[in-house]
Amino acid sequence: MNRNLNNIPSEPEATILFQQLGVFDDIPACYQTWQFDGIRGESIIFHQRDLKNRKDTDLIEKVKASQLVKASSQITLSRNPPGYLFINFNIALG
């Protein structure tokens, strides 16, 4: 079988546009703005060990109430190994 490697699509590239370590609601956190495959967004990233007895819904409400999130923005939450919680918002094309 003869494959033309020029026709294989490349992996989309993720780029961190801005990153700041700090504290959100007394929890150590990392704030990022990023771009991935034509999509731009923002995230607050927590290490799960720092969340103790915090409920996901409470964290989402606090992020939603912050000045970071646009009124029309949807918020998503995901957990990624090794033990991080991502709250994503202000997702837009372009």
C-alpha positions in Angstrom: 0.0 0.0 0.0 1.4 3.3 -1.0 0.4 6.3 1.2 0.9 9.9 0.3 1.9 11.6 3.6 1.1 15.0 2.2 -2.6 14.2 2.3 -2.7 13.3 6.0 -4.3 16.2 8.0 -2.1 17.6 10.7 -3.1 17.8 14.4 -4.7 21.1 15.3 -2.4 23.2 17.4 -3.3 24.6 20.8 -1.8 27.9 21.8 -1.9 29.5 25.2 -2.3 33.3 24.5 -2.1 34.4 28.2 -1.6 32.6 31.5 -1.6 33.9 35.0 -1.2 31.9 38.3 -3.2 33.2 41.2 -6.1 32.5 43.5 -9.8 32.2 42.7 -12.2 32.2 45.7 -9.3 31.4 48.0 -8.2 28.4 45.8 -4.9 28.3 43.9 -5.7 28.5 40.2 -4.4 29.1 36.7 -6.2 31.5 34.4 -5.6 31.0 30.7 -6.8 32.4 27.4 -6.2 30.0 24.6 -6.8 29.2 20.9 -7.4 25.8 19.4 -8.2 25.0 15.8 -9.9 28.3 15.2 -11.7 28.4 18.5 -10.7 30.9 21.3 -11.7 30.6 24.9 -10.7 31.1 28.5 -10.3 28.6 31.4 -9.7 28.6 35.1 -7.8 25.5 36.1 -7.7 24.0 39.5 -5.8 21.1 41.0 -8.5 18.7 42.4 -6.5 18.3 45.6 -7.1 22.0 46.4 -10.9 21.7 46.0 -11.6 19.5 49.1 -15.3 19.6 49.7 -16.2 22.2 47.0 -19.1 21.3 44.8 -18.7 21.7 41.0 -22.0 23.7 40.8 -20.7 26.2 43.4 -17.5 26.7 41.5 -19.4 27.2 38.3 -21.7 29.8 39.9 -18.7 31.7 41.3 -17.0 31.7 37.9 -20.2 32.8 36.2 -20.6 35.7 38.7 -17.0 36.9 38.1 -16.2 39.8 35.8 -14.3 37.3 33.5 -17.4 35.7 32.0 -19.4 37.4 29.3 -23.2 37.4 30.0 -23.9 35.2 26.9 -21.2 32.7 27.6 -21.8 29.1 28.3 -19.7 27.4 30.9 -18.3 23.9 30.7 -16.5 21.8 33.2 -14.1 18.9 32.6 -11.7 16.9 34.6 -8.4 15.9 33.0 -5.7 13.6 34.4 -3.6 13.9 36.4 -6.2 15.5 38.7 -7.1 18.9 37.2 -10.5 20.5 36.9 -11.0 22.9 34.0 -13.8 25.5 33.9 -14.1 26.8 30.3 -16.0 29.9 29.2 -16.1 32.7 26.6 -15.7 30.1 23.8 -15.9 31.7 20.3 -14.9 31.0 16.7 -12.1 33.1 15.4 
